[in-house]
Amino acid sequence: MAVPKKRTSKSRKRIRRNVWKRKANQAAIKALSLAESISTGWSKIFYCATNDKPSGSSKSAFINEPNDS
């Protein structure tokens, strides 16, 4: 026969919610930091499509390296 489980206390719910929010906040901070490093050109591991010609052709290049075309 099924036995009902004990109710989760308010403090336990609050702790779990705060842990979840903290993880989400850390992920948001990390994403923002990564976006800033890419936009400033300090990132060395990401590629960016650049449009050098008006014909619409694009090539991949490192963001922080100058284009030699």
N, C-alpha and C positions, 0 to 999 in steps of 0.2 A: 504494500500500500504506500502511496506517495505521501511524503511528509513535507509540510511547508517549510521553506527556508526561513532563516532569521532575517529580519529587516535590516538593511544597511543604514547605519547611523548618518545623521546630517554631517558630522565632522568627517567621516570617511568619504562621503560624496563630495564634500568640499575639497578634500585633499586630492582626490582623483581628478576633479575638474581643474584644479590649479596645476597639477602635473601636466595635464593635457594642454592647458593654455600656455604653460611655460615652454613646452616642446614646440608648439606652433609659433610662439614668439621668437624662439631661437632660430627656427627655420626661416622666418621672415627676415630676421637680421642678417643671417648668412646670405640669403638671396639678394638682399639689398647691397651688401658689401661686394658680392660677386659682380653685380650689375655696375656698381661704381667703378670697380677695377677694370672691367671691360670697356666702359665708356671713356675712361681716362687713358686707356692704352697700356696699362701696367700688367695686364694679364698676358701670360706667355703660352697658355695652353688652349686658347679658343680661336677658332677661325671665324672670319667674317667675310661675307660676300660683298665685294666692292664693284660698283659700276663706274668704270673708267671711260667708257665710250657711250655716246647717246643712243647707239643702236640697241642697247639692252643686254649686250653680252656681259656676263659677270664672271669673275674669277675669284678663287679663294686665296686669301692672303692673311698673314698674321696681322693683327691689328696694330701692334707696336712697331712693325718693320715698315720702312718707307717703300713705296711702290716704285720699281725700276722699269717703267714702261715708256 
